[in-house]
Every structure is written in structure tokens, then in C-alpha cells.
Amino acid sequence: MNGRSGGNNEEHGLAAALRRFPARSLQIRELSIRDESFRGMCEDFAAAEHALARADQLPSHIREERRAEFESLVEGLAAEIEQALGPTKGFI
């Protein structure tokens, strides 16, 4: 799913991660600067969100199956991003 063309894709990936985890914006920005793998994960997350948003435009005979696939992909990638960020600090 990841084209690795950089630039715009990285910006969309960063924006998607920041929307999903706004309270961890500093961690996301810092990790995205130093970790290419994390940036790629964020790019994939943004692409999966985009695919999910467009699922309603798919033909009716495949729409629900694809929506479920995209939702699962979005949630799986969000969990990977959260894991990469590590435990939250300062919260009880």
C-alpha cells in the first residue's frame, strides 16, 4: 500500500497519525523525524483511512466486505502506531 515516494505521502501519514492520536503529537512528530519505518506505517495508515472513506463508492456486491477489510486494516495499523509510540507517560 505504501509507495514510499516521500513528501506528500509523508505529510498525509503524519496528519493521519496526529488526527488519531492528538494527545501524543509531540511523540509522533519526534518519531517520524528519526524513524523511516514509523513514517511508512503512518503513510499506510493514511492510505487505509482514505480507502475506508471511499468504500461507499464501491459496487454494492463488494462494498461491505471491502469496508470490513479497510476498517480492520485501519484499526490494525492504529494499534501498530500506538505500540511504536510506547506507553503514555504521566498518566495514571
mmCIF file as gemmi writes it, N, C-alpha and C atoms, coordinates in Angstrom:
data_model
loop_
_atom_site.group_PDB
_atom_site.id
_atom_site.type_symbol
_atom_site.label_atom_id
_atom_site.label_alt_id
_atom_site.label_comp_id
_atom_site.label_asym_id
_atom_site.label_entity_id
_atom_site.label_seq_id
_atom_site.pdbx_PDB_ins_code
_atom_site.Cartn_x
_atom_site.Cartn_y
_atom_site.Cartn_z
_atom_site.occupancy
_atom_site.B_iso_or_equiv
_atom_site.pdbx_formal_charge
_atom_site.auth_seq_id
_atom_site.auth_asym_id
_atom_site.pdbx_PDB_model_num
ATOM 1 N N . MET Axp A 1 ? 0.824 -1.18 0 1 0 ? 1 A 1
ATOM 2 C CA . MET Axp A 1 ? 0 0 0 1 0 ? 1 A 1
ATOM 3 C C . MET Axp A 1 ? 0.868 1.243 0 1 0 ? 1 A 1
ATOM 4 N N . ASN Axp A 2 ? 2.099 1.129 0.397 1 0 ? 2 A 1
ATOM 5 C CA . ASN Axp A 2 ? 2.978 2.248 0.596 1 0 ? 2 A 1
ATOM 6 C C . ASN Axp A 2 ? 3.873 2.471 -0.602 1 0 ? 2 A 1
ATOM 7 N N . GLY Axp A 3 ? 3.748 3.628 -1.26 1 0 ? 3 A 1
ATOM 8 C CA . GLY Axp A 3 ? 4.537 3.938 -2.432 1 0 ? 3 A 1
ATOM 9 C C . GLY Axp A 3 ? 5.916 4.461 -2.109 1 0 ? 3 A 1
ATOM 10 N N . ARG Axp A 4 ? 6.118 4.916 -0.885 1 0 ? 4 A 1
ATOM 11 C CA . ARG Axp A 4 ? 7.397 5.431 -0.448 1 0 ? 4 A 1
ATOM 12 C C . ARG Axp A 4 ? 7.952 6.54 -1.351 1 0 ? 4 A 1
ATOM 13 N N . SER Axp A 5 ? 7.063 7.328 -1.926 1 0 ? 5 A 1
ATOM 14 C CA . SER Axp A 5 ? 7.542 8.421 -2.754 1 0 ? 5 A 1
ATOM 15 C C . SER Axp A 5 ? 7.884 9.643 -1.919 1 0 ? 5 A 1
ATOM 16 N N . GLY Axp A 6 ? 7.627 9.579 -0.603 1 0 ? 6 A 1
ATOM 17 C CA . GLY Axp A 6 ? 8.024 10.65 0.291 1 0 ? 6 A 1
ATOM 18 C C . GLY Axp A 6 ? 7.148 11.877 0.143 1 0 ? 6 A 1
ATOM 19 N N . GLY Axp A 7 ? 7.635 12.98 0.694 1 0 ? 7 A 1
ATOM 20 C CA . GLY Axp A 7 ? 6.973 14.267 0.575 1 0 ? 7 A 1
ATOM 21 C C . GLY Axp A 7 ? 5.52 14.255 0.98 1 0 ? 7 A 1
ATOM 22 N N . ASN Axp A 8 ? 4.656 14.36 0.002 1 0 ? 8 A 1
ATOM 23 C CA . ASN Axp A 8 ? 3.225 14.476 0.246 1 0 ? 8 A 1
ATOM 24 C C . ASN Axp A 8 ? 2.666 13.275 0.997 1 0 ? 8 A 1
ATOM 25 N N . ASN Axp A 9 ? 3.107 12.072 0.651 1 0 ? 9 A 1
ATOM 26 C CA . ASN Axp A 9 ? 2.641 10.884 1.362 1 0 ? 9 A 1
ATOM 27 C C . ASN Axp A 9 ? 3.032 10.944 2.835 1 0 ? 9 A 1
ATOM 28 N N . GLU Axp A 10 ? 4.254 11.396 3.11 1 0 ? 10 A 1
ATOM 29 C CA . GLU Axp A 10 ? 4.693 11.513 4.495 1 0 ? 10 A 1
ATOM 30 C C . GLU Axp A 10 ? 3.85 12.527 5.244 1 0 ? 10 A 1
ATOM 31 N N . GLU Axp A 11 ? 3.513 13.634 4.599 1 0 ? 11 A 1
ATOM 32 C CA . GLU Axp A 11 ? 2.678 14.652 5.233 1 0 ? 11 A 1
ATOM 33 C C . GLU Axp A 11 ? 1.289 14.102 5.541 1 0 ? 11 A 1
ATOM 34 N N . HIS Axp A 12 ? 0.713 13.35 4.605 1 0 ? 12 A 1
ATOM 35 C CA . HIS Axp A 12 ? -0.605 12.744 4.846 1 0 ? 12 A 1
ATOM 36 C C . HIS Axp A 12 ? -0.52 11.72 5.969 1 0 ? 12 A 1
ATOM 37 N N . GLY Axp A 13 ? 0.544 10.947 5.988 1 0 ? 13 A 1
ATOM 38 C CA . GLY Axp A 13 ? 0.727 9.958 7.047 1 0 ? 13 A 1
ATOM 39 C C . GLY Axp A 13 ? 0.84 10.606 8.407 1 0 ? 13 A 1
ATOM 40 N N . LEU Axp A 14 ? 1.647 11.644 8.499 1 0 ? 14 A 1
ATOM 41 C CA . LEU Axp A 14 ? 1.815 12.365 9.755 1 0 ? 14 A 1
ATOM 42 C C . LEU Axp A 14 ? 0.486 12.966 10.195 1 0 ? 14 A 1
ATOM 43 N N . ALA Axp A 15 ? -0.23 13.584 9.272 1 0 ? 15 A 1
ATOM 44 C CA . ALA Axp A 15 ? -1.521 14.196 9.597 1 0 ? 15 A 1
ATOM 45 C C . ALA Axp A 15 ? -2.516 13.145 10.096 1 0 ? 15 A 1
ATOM 46 N N . ALA Axp A 16 ? -2.532 11.987 9.469 1 0 ? 16 A 1
ATOM 47 C CA . ALA Axp A 16 ? -3.458 10.92 9.882 1 0 ? 16 A 1
ATOM 48 C C . ALA Axp A 16 ? -3.136 10.443 11.292 1 0 ? 16 A 1
ATOM 49 N N . ALA Axp A 17 ? -1.856 10.247 11.589 1 0 ? 17 A 1
ATOM 50 C CA . ALA Axp A 17 ? -1.46 9.808 12.928 1 0 ? 17 A 1
ATOM 51 C C . ALA Axp A 17 ? -1.792 10.869 13.973 1 0 ? 17 A 1
ATOM 52 N N . LEU Axp A 18 ? -1.579 12.12 13.627 1 0 ? 18 A 1
ATOM 53 C CA . LEU Axp A 18 ? -1.89 13.21 14.559 1 0 ? 18 A 1
ATOM 54 C C . LEU Axp A 18 ? -3.389 13.32 14.82 1 0 ? 18 A 1
ATOM 55 N N . ARG Axp A 19 ? -4.213 13.07 13.798 1 0 ? 19 A 1
ATOM 56 C CA . ARG Axp A 19 ? -5.678 13.08 13.997 1 0 ? 19 A 1
ATOM 57 C C . ARG Axp A 19 ? -6.098 11.947 14.925 1 0 ? 19 A 1
ATOM 58 N N . ARG Axp A 20 ? -5.495 10.798 14.743 1 0 ? 20 A 1
ATOM 59 C CA . ARG Axp A 20 ? -5.883 9.623 15.527 1 0 ? 20 A 1
ATOM 60 C C . ARG Axp A 20 ? -5.398 9.717 16.973 1 0 ? 20 A 1
ATOM 61 N N . PHE Axp A 21 ? -4.201 10.276 17.164 1 0 ? 21 A 1
ATOM 62 C CA . PHE Axp A 21 ? -3.6 10.347 18.496 1 0 ? 21 A 1
ATOM 63 C C . PHE Axp A 21 ? -3.171 11.782 18.828 1 0 ? 21 A 1
ATOM 64 N N . PRO Axp A 22 ? -4.117 12.709 18.925 1 0 ? 22 A 1
ATOM 65 C CA . PRO Axp A 22 ? -3.745 14.118 19.13 1 0 ? 22 A 1
ATOM 66 C C . PRO Axp A 22 ? -2.972 14.368 20.433 1 0 ? 22 A 1
ATOM 67 N N . ALA Axp A 23 ? -3.236 13.617 21.463 1 0 ? 23 A 1
ATOM 68 C CA . ALA Axp A 23 ? -2.551 13.815 22.742 1 0 ? 23 A 1
ATOM 69 C C . ALA Axp A 23 ? -1.082 13.393 22.678 1 0 ? 23 A 1
ATOM 70 N N . ARG Axp A 24 ? -0.71 12.683 21.615 1 0 ? 24 A 1
ATOM 71 C CA . ARG Axp A 24 ? 0.668 12.194 21.511 1 0 ? 24 A 1
ATOM 72 C C . ARG Axp A 24 ? 1.403 12.856 20.343 1 0 ? 24 A 1
ATOM 73 N N . SER Axp A 25 ? 0.97 14.065 20.011 1 0 ? 25 A 1
ATOM 74 C CA . SER Axp A 25 ? 1.511 14.74 18.83 1 0 ? 25 A 1
ATOM 75 C C . SER Axp A 25 ? 3.019 14.951 18.903 1 0 ? 25 A 1
ATOM 76 N N . LEU Axp A 26 ? 3.54 15.295 20.056 1 0 ? 26 A 1
ATOM 77 C CA . LEU Axp A 26 ? 4.984 15.507 20.18 1 0 ? 26 A 1
ATOM 78 C C . LEU Axp A 26 ? 5.741 14.21 19.907 1 0 ? 26 A 1
ATOM 79 N N . GLN Axp A 27 ? 5.286 13.121 20.491 1 0 ? 27 A 1
ATOM 80 C CA . GLN Axp A 27 ? 5.929 11.82 20.259 1 0 ? 27 A 1
ATOM 81 C C . GLN Axp A 27 ? 5.862 11.424 18.786 1 0 ? 27 A 1
ATOM 82 N N . ILE Axp A 28 ? 4.714 11.641 18.173 1 0 ? 28 A 1
ATOM 83 C CA . ILE Axp A 28 ? 4.537 11.292 16.759 1 0 ? 28 A 1
ATOM 84 C C . ILE Axp A 28 ? 5.504 12.099 15.901 1 0 ? 28 A 1
ATOM 85 N N . ARG Axp A 29 ? 5.586 13.386 16.149 1 0 ? 29 A 1
ATOM 86 C CA . ARG Axp A 29 ? 6.488 14.231 15.356 1 0 ? 29 A 1
ATOM 87 C C . ARG Axp A 29 ? 7.943 13.824 15.545 1 0 ? 29 A 1
ATOM 88 N N . GLU Axp A 30 ? 8.342 13.577 16.785 1 0 ? 30 A 1
ATOM 89 C CA . GLU Axp A 30 ? 9.73 13.186 17.053 1 0 ? 30 A 1
ATOM 90 C C . GLU Axp A 30 ? 10.07 11.848 16.401 1 0 ? 30 A 1
ATOM 91 N N . LEU Axp A 31 ? 9.185 10.876 16.539 1 0 ? 31 A 1
ATOM 92 C CA . LEU Axp A 31 ? 9.448 9.552 15.983 1 0 ? 31 A 1
ATOM 93 C C . LEU Axp A 31 ? 9.45 9.591 14.457 1 0 ? 31 A 1
ATOM 94 N N . SER Axp A 32 ? 8.593 10.404 13.884 1 0 ? 32 A 1
ATOM 95 C CA . SER Axp A 32 ? 8.542 10.476 12.421 1 0 ? 32 A 1
ATOM 96 C C . SER Axp A 32 ? 9.807 11.102 11.839 1 0 ? 32 A 1
ATOM 97 N N . ILE Axp A 33 ? 10.462 11.94 12.6 1 0 ? 33 A 1
ATOM 98 C CA . ILE Axp A 33 ? 11.707 12.557 12.135 1 0 ? 33 A 1
ATOM 99 C C . ILE Axp A 33 ? 12.832 11.532 12.063 1 0 ? 33 A 1
ATOM 100 N N . ARG Axp A 34 ? 12.885 10.629 13.036 1 0 ? 34 A 1
ATOM 101 C CA . ARG Axp A 34 ? 14.041 9.744 13.126 1 0 ? 34 A 1
ATOM 102 C C . ARG Axp A 34 ? 13.805 8.295 12.693 1 0 ? 34 A 1
ATOM 103 N N . ASP Axp A 35 ? 12.564 7.932 12.394 1 0 ? 35 A 1
ATOM 104 C CA . ASP Axp A 35 ? 12.277 6.521 12.111 1 0 ? 35 A 1
ATOM 105 C C . ASP Axp A 35 ? 11.513 6.358 10.798 1 0 ? 35 A 1
ATOM 106 N N . GLU Axp A 36 ? 12.218 5.926 9.773 1 0 ? 36 A 1
ATOM 107 C CA . GLU Axp A 36 ? 11.61 5.747 8.449 1 0 ? 36 A 1
ATOM 108 C C . GLU Axp A 36 ? 10.497 4.701 8.482 1 0 ? 36 A 1
ATOM 109 N N . SER Axp A 37 ? 10.687 3.657 9.256 1 0 ? 37 A 1
ATOM 110 C CA . SER Axp A 37 ? 9.672 2.611 9.374 1 0 ? 37 A 1
ATOM 111 C C . SER Axp A 37 ? 8.374 3.172 9.965 1 0 ? 37 A 1
ATOM 112 N N . PHE Axp A 38 ? 8.504 4.031 10.965 1 0 ? 38 A 1
ATOM 113 C CA . PHE Axp A 38 ? 7.327 4.652 11.565 1 0 ? 38 A 1
ATOM 114 C C . PHE Axp A 38 ? 6.624 5.55 10.552 1 0 ? 38 A 1
ATOM 115 N N . ARG Axp A 39 ? 7.397 6.317 9.791 1 0 ? 39 A 1
ATOM 116 C CA . ARG Axp A 39 ? 6.793 7.164 8.756 1 0 ? 39 A 1
ATOM 117 C C . ARG Axp A 39 ? 6.021 6.315 7.753 1 0 ? 39 A 1
ATOM 118 N N . GLY Axp A 40 ? 6.594 5.19 7.356 1 0 ? 40 A 1
ATOM 119 C CA . GLY Axp A 40 ? 5.912 4.293 6.432 1 0 ? 40 A 1
ATOM 120 C C . GLY Axp A 40 ? 4.624 3.742 7.015 1 0 ? 40 A 1
ATOM 121 N N . MET Axp A 41 ? 4.658 3.418 8.296 1 0 ? 41 A 1
ATOM 122 C CA . MET Axp A 41 ? 3.459 2.923 8.972 1 0 ? 41 A 1
ATOM 123 C C . MET Axp A 41 ? 2.364 3.989 8.953 1 0 ? 41 A 1
ATOM 124 N N . CYS Axp A 42 ? 2.753 5.235 9.183 1 0 ? 42 A 1
ATOM 125 C CA . CYS Axp A 42 ? 1.789 6.337 9.165 1 0 ? 42 A 1
ATOM 126 C C . CYS Axp A 42 ? 1.236 6.553 7.756 1 0 ? 42 A 1
ATOM 127 N N . GLU Axp A 43 ? 2.092 6.416 6.75 1 0 ? 43 A 1
ATOM 128 C CA . GLU Axp A 43 ? 1.64 6.542 5.362 1 0 ? 43 A 1
ATOM 129 C C . GLU Axp A 43 ? 0.631 5.45 5.025 1 0 ? 43 A 1
ATOM 130 N N . ASP Axp A 44 ? 0.92 4.234 5.458 1 0 ? 44 A 1
ATOM 131 C CA . ASP Axp A 44 ? -0.009 3.126 5.231 1 0 ? 44 A 1
ATOM 132 C C . ASP Axp A 44 ? -1.329 3.373 5.949 1 0 ? 44 A 1
ATOM 133 N N . PHE Axp A 45 ? -1.25 3.914 7.162 1 0 ? 45 A 1
ATOM 134 C CA . PHE Axp A 45 ? -2.45 4.238 7.936 1 0 ? 45 A 1
ATOM 135 C C . PHE Axp A 45 ? -3.307 5.253 7.191 1 0 ? 45 A 1
ATOM 136 N N . ALA Axp A 46 ? -2.681 6.293 6.66 1 0 ? 46 A 1
ATOM 137 C CA . ALA Axp A 46 ? -3.415 7.316 5.906 1 0 ? 46 A 1
ATOM 138 C C . ALA Axp A 46 ? -4.062 6.714 4.659 1 0 ? 46 A 1
ATOM 139 N N . ALA Axp A 47 ? -3.339 5.847 3.971 1 0 ? 47 A 1
ATOM 140 C CA . ALA Axp A 47 ? -3.882 5.208 2.764 1 0 ? 47 A 1
ATOM 141 C C . ALA Axp A 47 ? -5.072 4.318 3.112 1 0 ? 47 A 1
ATOM 142 N N . ALA Axp A 48 ? -4.986 3.604 4.235 1 0 ? 48 A 1
ATOM 143 C CA . ALA Axp A 48 ? -6.088 2.742 4.663 1 0 ? 48 A 1
ATOM 144 C C . ALA Axp A 48 ? -7.305 3.583 5.043 1 0 ? 48 A 1
ATOM 145 N N . GLU Axp A 49 ? -7.078 4.698 5.726 1 0 ? 49 A 1
ATOM 146 C CA . GLU Axp A 49 ? -8.189 5.6 6.056 1 0 ? 49 A 1
ATOM 147 C C . GLU Axp A 49 ? -8.852 6.13 4.787 1 0 ? 49 A 1
ATOM 148 N N . HIS Axp A 50 ? -8.04 6.484 3.812 1 0 ? 50 A 1
ATOM 149 C CA . HIS Axp A 50 ? -8.562 7 2.548 1 0 ? 50 A 1
ATOM 150 C C . HIS Axp A 50 ? -9.409 5.931 1.845 1 0 ? 50 A 1
ATOM 151 N N . ALA Axp A 51 ? -8.902 4.706 1.821 1 0 ? 51 A 1
ATOM 152 C CA . ALA Axp A 51 ? -9.648 3.611 1.191 1 0 ? 51 A 1
ATOM 153 C C . ALA Axp A 51 ? -10.976 3.372 1.909 1 0 ? 51 A 1
ATOM 154 N N . LEU Axp A 52 ? -10.958 3.437 3.232 1 0 ? 52 A 1
ATOM 155 C CA . LEU Axp A 52 ? -12.191 3.258 4.004 1 0 ? 52 A 1
ATOM 156 C C . LEU Axp A 52 ? -13.187 4.373 3.693 1 0 ? 52 A 1
ATOM 157 N N . ALA Axp A 53 ? -12.7 5.592 3.593 1 0 ? 53 A 1
ATOM 158 C CA . ALA Axp A 53 ? -13.579 6.722 3.304 1 0 ? 53 A 1
ATOM 159 C C . ALA Axp A 53 ? -14.226 6.595 1.925 1 0 ? 53 A 1
ATOM 160 N N . ARG Axp A 54 ? -13.568 5.936 1.006 1 0 ? 54 A 1
ATOM 161 C CA . ARG Axp A 54 ? -14.096 5.787 -0.351 1 0 ? 54 A 1
ATOM 162 C C . ARG Axp A 54 ? -14.878 4.482 -0.547 1 0 ? 54 A 1
ATOM 163 N N . ALA Axp A 55 ? -15.019 3.684 0.487 1 0 ? 55 A 1
ATOM 164 C CA . ALA Axp A 55 ? -15.678 2.382 0.367 1 0 ? 55 A 1
ATOM 165 C C . ALA Axp A 55 ? -17.118 2.5 -0.129 1 0 ? 55 A 1
ATOM 166 N N . ASP Axp A 56 ? -17.796 3.577 0.204 1 0 ? 56 A 1
ATOM 167 C CA . ASP Axp A 56 ? -19.19 3.75 -0.231 1 0 ? 56 A 1
ATOM 168 C C . ASP Axp A 56 ? -19.315 3.878 -1.739 1 0 ? 56 A 1
ATOM 169 N N . GLN Axp A 57 ? -18.238 4.191 -2.409 1 0 ? 57 A 1
ATOM 170 C CA . GLN Axp A 57 ? -18.262 4.351 -3.863 1 0 ? 57 A 1
ATOM 171 C C . GLN Axp A 57 ? -18.04 3.026 -4.594 1 0 ? 57 A 1
ATOM 172 N N . LEU Axp A 58 ? -17.747 1.974 -3.864 1 0 ? 58 A 1
ATOM 173 C CA . LEU Axp A 58 ? -17.521 0.666 -4.485 1 0 ? 58 A 1
ATOM 174 C C . LEU Axp A 58 ? -18.838 0.043 -4.927 1 0 ? 58 A 1
ATOM 175 N N . PRO Axp A 59 ? -18.785 -0.87 -5.883 1 0 ? 59 A 1
ATOM 176 C CA . PRO Axp A 59 ? -20.011 -1.574 -6.298 1 0 ? 59 A 1
ATOM 177 C C . PRO Axp A 59 ? -20.645 -2.287 -5.101 1 0 ? 59 A 1
ATOM 178 N N . SER Axp A 60 ? -21.952 -2.307 -5.08 1 0 ? 60 A 1
ATOM 179 C CA . SER Axp A 60 ? -22.671 -2.836 -3.921 1 0 ? 60 A 1
ATOM 180 C C . SER Axp A 60 ? -22.321 -4.275 -3.587 1 0 ? 60 A 1
ATOM 181 N N . HIS Axp A 61 ? -21.988 -5.095 -4.575 1 0 ? 61 A 1
ATOM 182 C CA . HIS Axp A 61 ? -21.72 -6.508 -4.301 1 0 ? 61 A 1
ATOM 183 C C . HIS Axp A 61 ? -20.403 -6.744 -3.561 1 0 ? 61 A 1
ATOM 184 N N . ILE Axp A 62 ? -19.536 -5.754 -3.478 1 0 ? 62 A 1
ATOM 185 C CA . ILE Axp A 62 ? -18.284 -5.914 -2.726 1 0 ? 62 A 1
ATOM 186 C C . ILE Axp A 62 ? -18.108 -4.873 -1.622 1 0 ? 62 A 1
ATOM 187 N N . ARG Axp A 63 ? -19.01 -3.922 -1.54 1 0 ? 63 A 1
ATOM 188 C CA . ARG Axp A 63 ? -18.87 -2.779 -0.632 1 0 ? 63 A 1
ATOM 189 C C . ARG Axp A 63 ? -18.663 -3.177 0.828 1 0 ? 63 A 1
ATOM 190 N N . GLU Axp A 64 ? -19.552 -3.979 1.381 1 0 ? 64 A 1
ATOM 191 C CA . GLU Axp A 64 ? -19.48 -4.307 2.809 1 0 ? 64 A 1
ATOM 192 C C . GLU Axp A 64 ? -18.242 -5.139 3.15 1 0 ? 64 A 1
ATOM 193 N N . GLU Axp A 65 ? -17.894 -6.065 2.278 1 0 ? 65 A 1
ATOM 194 C CA . GLU Axp A 65 ? -16.703 -6.878 2.519 1 0 ? 65 A 1
ATOM 195 C C . GLU Axp A 65 ? -15.451 -6.003 2.524 1 0 ? 65 A 1
ATOM 196 N N . ARG Axp A 66 ? -15.358 -5.101 1.572 1 0 ? 66 A 1
ATOM 197 C CA . ARG Axp A 66 ? -14.191 -4.206 1.498 1 0 ? 66 A 1
ATOM 198 C C . ARG Axp A 66 ? -14.171 -3.245 2.681 1 0 ? 66 A 1
ATOM 199 N N . ARG Axp A 67 ? -15.348 -2.735 3.05 1 0 ? 67 A 1
ATOM 200 C CA . ARG Axp A 67 ? -15.411 -1.832 4.206 1 0 ? 67 A 1
ATOM 201 C C . ARG Axp A 67 ? -14.86 -2.542 5.449 1 0 ? 67 A 1
ATOM 202 N N . ALA Axp A 68 ? -15.273 -3.772 5.658 1 0 ? 68 A 1
ATOM 203 C CA . ALA Axp A 68 ? -14.793 -4.531 6.818 1 0 ? 68 A 1
ATOM 204 C C . ALA Axp A 68 ? -13.274 -4.732 6.741 1 0 ? 68 A 1
ATOM 205 N N . GLU Axp A 69 ? -12.76 -5.029 5.564 1 0 ? 69 A 1
ATOM 206 C CA . GLU Axp A 69 ? -11.313 -5.189 5.388 1 0 ? 69 A 1
ATOM 207 C C . GLU Axp A 69 ? -10.58 -3.889 5.71 1 0 ? 69 A 1
ATOM 208 N N . PHE Axp A 70 ? -11.084 -2.78 5.173 1 0 ? 70 A 1
ATOM 209 C CA . PHE Axp A 70 ? -10.426 -1.49 5.393 1 0 ? 70 A 1
ATOM 210 C C . PHE Axp A 70 ? -10.501 -1.078 6.859 1 0 ? 70 A 1
ATOM 211 N N . GLU Axp A 71 ? -11.656 -1.315 7.512 1 0 ? 71 A 1
ATOM 212 C CA . GLU Axp A 71 ? -11.78 -0.995 8.936 1 0 ? 71 A 1
ATOM 213 C C . GLU Axp A 71 ? -10.777 -1.796 9.754 1 0 ? 71 A 1
ATOM 214 N N . SER Axp A 72 ? -10.648 -3.069 9.436 1 0 ? 72 A 1
ATOM 215 C CA . SER Axp A 72 ? -9.694 -3.921 10.137 1 0 ? 72 A 1
ATOM 216 C C . SER Axp A 72 ? -8.258 -3.44 9.914 1 0 ? 72 A 1
ATOM 217 N N . LEU Axp A 73 ? -7.952 -3.057 8.7 1 0 ? 73 A 1
ATOM 218 C CA . LEU Axp A 73 ? -6.626 -2.551 8.375 1 0 ? 73 A 1
ATOM 219 C C . LEU Axp A 73 ? -6.336 -1.257 9.125 1 0 ? 73 A 1
ATOM 220 N N . VAL Axp A 74 ? -7.296 -0.34 9.142 1 0 ? 74 A 1
ATOM 221 C CA . VAL Axp A 74 ? -7.127 0.926 9.86 1 0 ? 74 A 1
ATOM 222 C C . VAL Axp A 74 ? -6.864 0.656 11.337 1 0 ? 74 A 1
ATOM 223 N N . GLU Axp A 75 ? -7.68 -0.191 11.944 1 0 ? 75 A 1
ATOM 224 C CA . GLU Axp A 75 ? -7.517 -0.472 13.375 1 0 ? 75 A 1
ATOM 225 C C . GLU Axp A 75 ? -6.198 -1.185 13.668 1 0 ? 75 A 1
ATOM 226 N N . GLY Axp A 76 ? -5.803 -2.107 12.802 1 0 ? 76 A 1
ATOM 227 C CA . GLY Axp A 76 ? -4.538 -2.802 12.984 1 0 ? 76 A 1
ATOM 228 C C . GLY Axp A 76 ? -3.346 -1.86 12.892 1 0 ? 76 A 1
ATOM 229 N N . LEU Axp A 77 ? -3.371 -0.975 11.917 1 0 ? 77 A 1
ATOM 230 C CA . LEU Axp A 77 ? -2.283 -0.008 11.764 1 0 ? 77 A 1
ATOM 231 C C . LEU Axp A 77 ? -2.272 0.997 12.916 1 0 ? 77 A 1
ATOM 232 N N . ALA Axp A 78 ? -3.451 1.396 13.384 1 0 ? 78 A 1
ATOM 233 C CA . ALA Axp A 78 ? -3.515 2.296 14.539 1 0 ? 78 A 1
ATOM 234 C C . ALA Axp A 78 ? -2.892 1.628 15.764 1 0 ? 78 A 1
ATOM 235 N N . ALA Axp A 79 ? -3.155 0.351 15.941 1 0 ? 79 A 1
ATOM 236 C CA . ALA Axp A 79 ? -2.567 -0.379 17.065 1 0 ? 79 A 1
ATOM 237 C C . ALA Axp A 79 ? -1.047 -0.458 16.923 1 0 ? 79 A 1
ATOM 238 N N . GLU Axp A 80 ? -0.553 -0.66 15.709 1 0 ? 80 A 1
ATOM 239 C CA . GLU Axp A 80 ? 0.9 -0.694 15.482 1 0 ? 80 A 1
ATOM 240 C C . GLU Axp A 80 ? 1.533 0.659 15.78 1 0 ? 80 A 1
ATOM 241 N N . ILE Axp A 81 ? 0.879 1.723 15.361 1 0 ? 81 A 1
ATOM 242 C CA . ILE Axp A 81 ? 1.394 3.066 15.629 1 0 ? 81 A 1
ATOM 243 C C . ILE Axp A 81 ? 1.431 3.31 17.135 1 0 ? 81 A 1
ATOM 244 N N . GLU Axp A 82 ? 0.36 2.955 17.806 1 0 ? 82 A 1
ATOM 245 C CA . GLU Axp A 82 ? 0.293 3.141 19.252 1 0 ? 82 A 1
ATOM 246 C C . GLU Axp A 82 ? 1.39 2.338 19.957 1 0 ? 82 A 1
ATOM 247 N N . GLN Axp A 83 ? 1.621 1.134 19.504 1 0 ? 83 A 1
ATOM 248 C CA . GLN Axp A 83 ? 2.672 0.308 20.082 1 0 ? 83 A 1
ATOM 249 C C . GLN Axp A 83 ? 4.041 0.931 19.834 1 0 ? 83 A 1
ATOM 250 N N . ALA Axp A 84 ? 4.265 1.448 18.632 1 0 ? 84 A 1
ATOM 251 C CA . ALA Axp A 84 ? 5.545 2.08 18.308 1 0 ? 84 A 1
ATOM 252 C C . ALA Axp A 84 ? 5.788 3.315 19.171 1 0 ? 84 A 1
ATOM 253 N N . LEU Axp A 85 ? 4.72 4.01 19.556 1 0 ? 85 A 1
ATOM 254 C CA . LEU Axp A 85 ? 4.846 5.193 20.388 1 0 ? 85 A 1
ATOM 255 C C . LEU Axp A 85 ? 5.216 4.828 21.821 1 0 ? 85 A 1
ATOM 256 N N . GLY Axp A 86 ? 4.934 3.609 22.23 1 0 ? 86 A 1
ATOM 257 C CA . GLY Axp A 86 ? 5.241 3.164 23.569 1 0 ? 86 A 1
ATOM 258 C C . GLY Axp A 86 ? 4.191 3.613 24.559 1 0 ? 86 A 1
ATOM 259 N N . PRO Axp A 87 ? 4.421 3.279 25.822 1 0 ? 87 A 1
ATOM 260 C CA . PRO Axp A 87 ? 3.429 3.634 26.839 1 0 ? 87 A 1
ATOM 261 C C . PRO Axp A 87 ? 3.358 5.146 27.02 1 0 ? 87 A 1
ATOM 262 N N . THR Axp A 88 ? 2.157 5.6 27.382 1 0 ? 88 A 1
ATOM 263 C CA . THR Axp A 88 ? 1.991 7.03 27.656 1 0 ? 88 A 1
ATOM 264 C C . THR Axp A 88 ? 2.667 7.348 28.982 1 0 ? 88 A 1
ATOM 265 N N . LYS Axp A 89 ? 3.21 8.536 29.048 1 0 ? 89 A 1
ATOM 266 C CA . LYS Axp A 89 ? 3.915 8.946 30.267 1 0 ? 89 A 1
ATOM 267 C C . LYS Axp A 89 ? 3.087 9.984 31.007 1 0 ? 89 A 1
ATOM 268 N N . GLY Axp A 90 ? 3.118 9.899 32.316 1 0 ? 90 A 1
ATOM 269 C CA . GLY Axp A 90 ? 2.459 10.911 33.13 1 0 ? 90 A 1
ATOM 270 C C . GLY Axp A 90 ? 0.989 10.674 33.357 1 0 ? 90 A 1
ATOM 271 N N . PHE Axp A 91 ? 0.475 9.507 32.928 1 0 ? 91 A 1
ATOM 272 C CA . PHE Axp A 91 ? -0.939 9.211 33.139 1 0 ? 91 A 1
ATOM 273 C C . PHE Axp A 91 ? -1.069 8.057 34.109 1 0 ? 91 A 1
ATOM 274 N N . ILE Axp A 92 ? -2.073 8.139 34.954 1 0 ? 92 A 1
ATOM 275 C CA . ILE Axp A 92 ? -2.311 7.054 35.912 1 0 ? 92 A 1
ATOM 276 C C . ILE Axp A 92 ? -3.429 6.183 35.396 1 0 ? 92 A 1
